[in-house]
Amino acid sequence: MFITKNKIVMLIAIVLLVATLLVYLIDYARCAKLVCTSVYTGNDVQKFLGRFKIKVESQPLEVTQITIPEIFDQVYVNYEKLQNKMGYSLKEYKGTTLTRYTYQVTNHQNSGQEDILAHVFVSGNEVVAADVCSVRLDGFMIPLTEFKNQMK
């Protein structure tokens, strides 16, 4: 049986197509969670927050780099539990520097009476963690999925 050049090219094309489909399927399975989002700009971060009905000021209060520690103290252990409620985990980002976007929330029931902030942590162009919190000493921190219960 002879294998012609056309058959080899066709076989290579099929293998590449199958490999590409597998990559997309794996990515789709990973992103099937509610939380998978790619962001490229602050505007994308605002749109991401909007998916949870969170309204924020047009400009971030801060965009900064945060390094996730290799060993979690109790604060990070508690934050990890909060992130797990949304399907996120910071464990795979230990020792990694992330970009943190901080926005002023405008439609929380306590907005105007106290500062309510939304934080979105990004690695590359992917959201890897997020929360809404009060900056008061007796404040709160919640996953984005619980925000709808505290809207104006």
LUMZA-543386 format. One record per residue (C-alpha): residue number from 0; residue in three letters; x, y, z. Coordinates in pm, whole numbers. Layout:
N
SITE:num:residu:x:y:z
SITE:NUM:ALA:X:Y:Z;
...
This chain:
152
SITE:num:residu:x:y:z
SITE:0:MET:0:0:0;
SITE:1:PHE:140:334:-102;
SITE:2:ILE:90:647:103;
SITE:3:THR:74:944:-120;
SITE:4:LYS:183:1294:-33;
SITE:5:ASN:-183:1405:-32;
SITE:6:LYS:-273:1138:224;
SITE:7:ILE:12:1246:452;
SITE:8:VAL:-96:1609:430;
SITE:9:MET:-457:1507:499;
SITE:10:LEU:-349:1294:798;
SITE:11:ILE:-144:1580:942;
SITE:12:ALA:-437:1819:896;
SITE:13:ILE:-672:1579:1077;
SITE:14:VAL:-427:1534:1365;
SITE:15:LEU:-389:1913:1399;
SITE:16:LEU:-766:1959:1388;
SITE:17:VAL:-822:1698:1659;
SITE:18:ALA:-548:1853:1876;
SITE:19:THR:-703:2198:1835;
SITE:20:LEU:-1047:2067:1926;
SITE:21:LEU:-906:1900:2237;
SITE:22:VAL:-745:2224:2350;
SITE:23:TYR:-1074:2411:2303;
SITE:24:LEU:-1272:2140:2481;
SITE:25:ILE:-1036:2141:2778;
SITE:26:ASP:-1051:2521:2795;
SITE:27:TYR:-1431:2512:2760;
SITE:28:ALA:-1460:2260:3044;
SITE:29:ARG:-1241:2480:3262;
SITE:30:CYS:-1439:2791:3168;
SITE:31:ALA:-1779:2629:3202;
SITE:32:LYS:-1773:2761:3558;
SITE:33:LEU:-1952:3089:3612;
SITE:34:VAL:-1625:3262:3692;
SITE:35:CYS:-1407:3212:3386;
SITE:36:THR:-1344:3544:3218;
SITE:37:SER:-1065:3699:3017;
SITE:38:VAL:-991:4066:3075;
SITE:39:TYR:-763:4293:2878;
SITE:40:THR:-859:4639:3006;
SITE:41:GLY:-1020:4807:3303;
SITE:42:ASN:-1338:4827:3095;
SITE:43:ASP:-1335:4446:3070;
SITE:44:VAL:-1307:4429:3450;
SITE:45:GLN:-1613:4653:3479;
SITE:46:LYS:-1805:4428:3238;
SITE:47:PHE:-1700:4125:3444;
SITE:48:LEU:-1832:4287:3762;
SITE:49:GLY:-2149:4380:3574;
SITE:50:ARG:-2219:4010:3520;
SITE:51:PHE:-2285:4003:3896;
SITE:52:LYS:-2494:4325:3884;
SITE:53:ILE:-2212:4518:4052;
SITE:54:LYS:-2193:4882:3943;
SITE:55:VAL:-1866:5065:3993;
SITE:56:GLU:-1711:5404:3926;
SITE:57:SER:-1574:5448:3573;
SITE:58:GLN:-1209:5450:3682;
SITE:59:PRO:-1038:5209:3922;
SITE:60:LEU:-923:5347:4256;
SITE:61:GLU:-608:5141:4216;
SITE:62:VAL:-438:4896:3984;
SITE:63:THR:-149:4728:4160;
SITE:64:GLN:67:4417:4161;
SITE:65:ILE:15:4169:4446;
SITE:66:THR:237:3866:4509;
SITE:67:ILE:50:3568:4650;
SITE:68:PRO:261:3416:4931;
SITE:69:GLU:404:3065:4901;
SITE:70:ILE:262:2975:5242;
SITE:71:PHE:-89:3092:5333;
SITE:72:ASP:-144:3253:5672;
SITE:73:GLN:-493:3248:5826;
SITE:74:VAL:-600:3554:5623;
SITE:75:TYR:-519:3376:5296;
SITE:76:VAL:-675:3050:5419;
SITE:77:ASN:-1000:3238:5484;
SITE:78:TYR:-974:3423:5151;
SITE:79:GLU:-919:3090:4974;
SITE:80:LYS:-1243:2957:5127;
SITE:81:LEU:-1427:3266:5003;
SITE:82:GLN:-1284:3217:4651;
SITE:83:ASN:-1377:2848:4652;
SITE:84:LYS:-1743:2950:4682;
SITE:85:MET:-1713:3094:4328;
SITE:86:GLY:-1497:2815:4186;
SITE:87:TYR:-1168:3004:4218;
SITE:88:SER:-853:2895:4395;
SITE:89:LEU:-538:3093:4464;
SITE:90:LYS:-341:2780:4555;
SITE:91:GLU:-205:2743:4201;
SITE:92:TYR:-90:3107:4211;
SITE:93:LYS:130:3080:4522;
SITE:94:GLY:445:3282:4459;
SITE:95:THR:286:3445:4154;
SITE:96:THR:239:3818:4106;
SITE:97:LEU:-117:3912:4011;
SITE:98:THR:-272:4241:3903;
SITE:99:ARG:-538:4365:4144;
SITE:100:TYR:-803:4607:4017;
SITE:101:THR:-987:4797:4291;
SITE:102:TYR:-1313:4978:4214;
SITE:103:GLN:-1555:5182:4424;
SITE:104:VAL:-1893:5004:4426;
SITE:105:THR:-2190:5237:4375;
SITE:106:ASN:-2495:5010:4411;
SITE:107:HIS:-2439:4828:4741;
SITE:108:GLN:-2704:4893:5007;
SITE:109:ASN:-2439:5073:5219;
SITE:110:SER:-2282:5271:4932;
SITE:111:GLY:-2259:5636:5031;
SITE:112:GLN:-2252:5549:5402;
SITE:113:GLU:-1924:5360:5382;
SITE:114:ASP:-1665:5267:5123;
SITE:115:ILE:-1758:4944:4946;
SITE:116:LEU:-1488:4809:4716;
SITE:117:ALA:-1470:4542:4448;
SITE:118:HIS:-1137:4368:4395;
SITE:119:VAL:-1059:4165:4084;
SITE:120:PHE:-733:3969:4066;
SITE:121:VAL:-596:3893:3721;
SITE:122:SER:-317:3660:3606;
SITE:123:GLY:-219:3730:3247;
SITE:124:ASN:-562:3811:3107;
SITE:125:GLU:-765:3574:3323;
SITE:126:VAL:-966:3661:3633;
SITE:127:VAL:-844:3432:3912;
SITE:128:ALA:-1013:3582:4220;
SITE:129:ALA:-1259:3855:4315;
SITE:130:ASP:-1451:3993:4610;
SITE:131:VAL:-1665:4278:4737;
SITE:132:CYS:-1579:4424:5075;
SITE:133:SER:-1634:4706:5319;
SITE:134:VAL:-1323:4888:5437;
SITE:135:ARG:-1467:4944:5785;
SITE:136:LEU:-1300:4771:6078;
SITE:137:ASP:-1623:4578:6141;
SITE:138:GLY:-1683:4540:5767;
SITE:139:PHE:-1751:4239:5549;
SITE:140:MET:-1607:4052:5254;
SITE:141:ILE:-1825:3845:5022;
SITE:142:PRO:-1787:3655:4695;
SITE:143:LEU:-1934:3829:4391;
SITE:144:THR:-2206:3565:4369;
SITE:145:GLU:-2357:3690:4698;
SITE:146:PHE:-2367:4057:4596;
SITE:147:LYS:-2723:4048:4459;
SITE:148:ASN:-2846:3998:4817;
SITE:149:GLN:-2692:4331:4921;
SITE:150:MET:-2785:4560:4631;
SITE:151:LYS:-2966:4893:4667;
